[in-house]
Amino acid sequence: MLGSYHPAAPHPFAIEYEKSEETECPECRCKIEMDTLKMRRLKHFIFPNRGSWLHFFSWYHFDCFFEELNPMKENIYLKNISGIDSLPWNHLNLLRTRTKQFRDITDREFIVFHSVLELSSLNVQRPKSKEEKCQKCSKNFARGEIRVVSRLQIQHFKCHVKVFSKIEGTLEDIPGWDKLGKQAKKLIMADYGLIEVSKKSKKETLKENGFKKAARSSSLDTDDDEIQITSASGPCSSMNFNKKRPAAREFDAIKEEKKRKLDEAAKKAQFFARHMETQVNRLFKCRRILENLSDSERLELFSENSLEISAEEQCQSAQLIERLADMAVFGVPVACSKCPNGTIVYNSNRRTYVCTGYATAYTKCDFESKNPARTPFNVTDHLRQNSPPEFCFKALSTRLYFEEKKDDEKRRQKSDKRFMYAAELFDSNSEVPSTISADSSTHFLKKGTLVDGKFELAKNSHVLKDEMNGSLLQATLAVTDVTENKNSYFKMQLLKDDDHERYYLFSSWGRVGTNVGKHNHQLYHEKADAVEAFKKMFNEKTKNNWEGRKDFRKMPGAFSYVEMDYSEFAQFDVAPGTKTKLPQRVKKIVMSIFNYENMNSDLMSFKIDVNRMPLGRLSRHQIHSVFEVLTYLMDFLMEEPVDQMKILDCTNQFYTIIPHNFGMKVPELIDSLEKLEEKENMLNALVDIKFAYHQICEGDAMKIPGLDPVDTNYQKLKCSMTPLDRDSFDYRLIKDYMDNTQGSNHDIEWNLIDILGINRESESEKFNKKIENRKLLWHGSGRMNLAGILGQGLRIAPPEAEATGYMFGKGVYFADMFSKSLFYCRANAQDEAYLLLCDVALGNMVHMLQATEMSKETLPEGTHSVKGVGWQCPKKSDDYNHRDGFVVPKGKRVQQLQGMLNVDYFLLYNEYIVYDVDQIQIKYLVRVKVHRAKHL
């Protein structure tokens, strides 16, 4: 059946009274009468051409609902039906009985709660082909056999008929019986006879089993929604073969004790049932009284009890009535003790009381209680005049709840089929996508700005600039809440028509990374009106003023402003790579590292929503603020015990600042050091991607007409690249270095594509050649980082970045094993990887066998770097002294015999760490085609 795996998800079933007499039951195709019970389910259909499933809300007559349920696949419980709190006791009891009967069917293949089958209503046809199969048993139709068509399903006669508990009419009443062939009639009569015999046998078996079950029962026979009272004595002692059989007197004593416990259980169940009936009927009567009050009179009740109601809540009459009824019967919950602004209300979906407030700006309060502290409910004159004299409002009472048997709960969890739930889905009352395709939104580059392609006039519009400061009037907003499975975005752009004095306020919203969402636009003929509307919308969504966005403060329950760098995109009059004079081998490198598609692909590997980012690139300030969030997370993860509320809050904050694409899944908590390290690697990559974006988007250097963008980007790198002759000594030397230094636990297959000499501007002058012990070492990094590294050099993590994931503190890490660095390139099969070979001045090294927090300040006096000593390393005797002053450790892999000071090796391979970038000089860029790379 349909089940919800998220606590905030709506129930798959619902019950209520018809209020309009306009609803048509899809089972019987008749209108549902006013004030009669109706039930709803989430029903799914598949649309292959759209690639997604849609769930629709369908309302049925009460009886038709149970007829439509599939007893072979579905279970139904009071716990997964919404609306039961609004029913009187007689209807609630009816629902309990019907759901219990539906679940307690012993053999669902033969007995279900369908209406009586009239054979005269059957629609029988001949199969259209030999390959056609029954949709019930998935078997083909036999030669001469007829098929029964019912509710878009095609079944064998026996498969269709045997699920009905009663059949009326004779076989001759089947429409078209006289026209059926002899073989078809013979098969129908044989199947019909077997079904009749089977039904009689099954009924006798059920009765016999029912009596045996009652005789064996050691607990009160209650349904899933009664209090469960089970005998604590367990099985009868006579069933324990390890003990002596009791005498007759002992049997009598056991019977008396068992009878006494059963009597106590029965009394408790009866006591509970009486009080539950009183509670349900009081709630129902109170609700009816409140429905007769006007909106203003109901709001007066909230005021009388010192409760504030927002303008949005005032429009939700049904929710207000439910809340007032709860307070009138049980009392007014006191203010939340966990958060300063929370109100305790009953949540009928979760069947408990929760807080509506926020513990922080990003996270809702997690208060939850079945029976919170209360104060008496204050009654107004209007309510007293509309109520019966005997109805008491000031009595405080404890709320009772139906409980579910443990075995029923296990059966429900085992049989439930899950459906996706996300908070954004229910902006619509008609469509609930279950499997969602990725958002494939497009953008149009207009006058240096990106216009959202969802806007129908995007090709003829551009983003308007603020005349005061030149900033673009557009914003990306986001909010993530793991507890609600909310991962929402809201984009807004003020657009101007390219040719006419028309302005459009375009907005789009939905779930990050999916096609769930909507968009809208408003037309303005006056610029001032359009700007005012834009600022008003920003304030409504964020509760901040547009002018003060630089000092933005996230407000509880509102969207957060995702600060972007809205540098204008450069528009080229030359296709990249068509006019450049650069060597072909250099051109390929430049075009690869400045390629939009490559950047988006790399971002997607981190689950970053690339369709939200093109509107603007995440600002450096925003990235630094996220580093701070990870720092707090690190501190919280090290606490004992871990405060889950703090972890949740930091997770919400992280995903709100940087939108992530989780599809319809619940955003994952960042609750481990491994996940923390992954997010920090992502942020480091974002810093380098921002550099590449900035090179492409900066427009000052694009004013030279006819200039190839490849030449422009190459010049901005300020880094010369010289292809090495494939027959040169250095090329062969590096190839030997690669071949020899492959780890024993690395299963890799690769091809060397190219090697280029690198000379970064001013790096050789800054390089500290006075420090000796220079080695040519490997550094691996993702393709997305390459533009930032070549343009800015290798860098040490910023102070705000947490030190987790760094074995020897924040520094620049190198290796003398090619395969070790190759894995840091994160290249998949058939991808290209880019590795750097650097001249590293190591000087006096501190040798370490275990992970130790180090920094430039904590290095022992007279030392310059750290060496993490590994178990395997290149053979030292094969080192090559290069003419440029560094050593190339190109020897074949060997194993060191023992550790230092009788301590085992913590590392498999050597690591070299320097804490001063002036000890690094990039010498070569190695381009490799990866065919296979995995750890053994």
Secondary structure, DSSP 8 states (H G I E B T S, - for coil): -EEE-STTS--SEEEEE-SSS--B-TTT--B--TT-EEEEEEEEEEETTTTEEEEEEEEEEHHHHHHHS-TTT----GGGEETGGGS-HHHHHHHHHHHHHHHT-S-TTT------EEGGG--EE--SSTT-B-TTT--B--TT--EEEETTEEEEHHHHHTT-S-EES-GGGSTTGGGS-HHHHHHHHHHHHHHHHHHHHHHHHHHHHHHHHHHH--B----TTS---B-TT-S-GGG-TTS----HHHHHHHHHHHHHHHHHHHHHHHHHHHHHHHHHHHHHHHHHHHHTS-HHHHHHHHHHTT----HHHHT-HHHHHHHHHHHHHH-EE---SS-TT--EEEETTTTEEEE-SBSSSSSB---EESS--EE-----HHHHHTS-TT--SS-----------HHHHHHHHHH-EEE---GGGGGSSS-EESS--B----EEEETTEEEETTSTTGGGEEE-B-TTT--BSEEEEEEEEGGGTEEEEEEEEEEEESSSS-EEEEEEEEETTBS-EEEEEEEESSHHHHHHHHHHHHHHHHSS-GGGGGG----TTS-EE--EE-------SS-TTSS--S-HHHHHHHHHHT-HHHHHHHHHHTTB-TTTGGGSEE-HHHHHHHHHHHHHHHHHHTSSS--HHHHHHHHHHHHHHS-B--TTS------SHHHHHHHHHHHHHHHHHHHHHHHHH--GGG-STT--HHHHHHHHHTEEEEE--TTSHHHHHHHHHHHH---TTEEEEEEEEEEEEEEETTHHHHS-TTS--EEEEEEE--HHHHHHHHHH------TTS--TT-TTSSSEEEBS-HHHHHHTT---TT-EEEEEEEEEE--SEEEESS-----TTTS-TT--EEEE-EEEEE-GGG-EE-TTS-EE----EEE-S--STT---SEEE-EEEES-GGGEEEEEEEEEEEEEEEE-
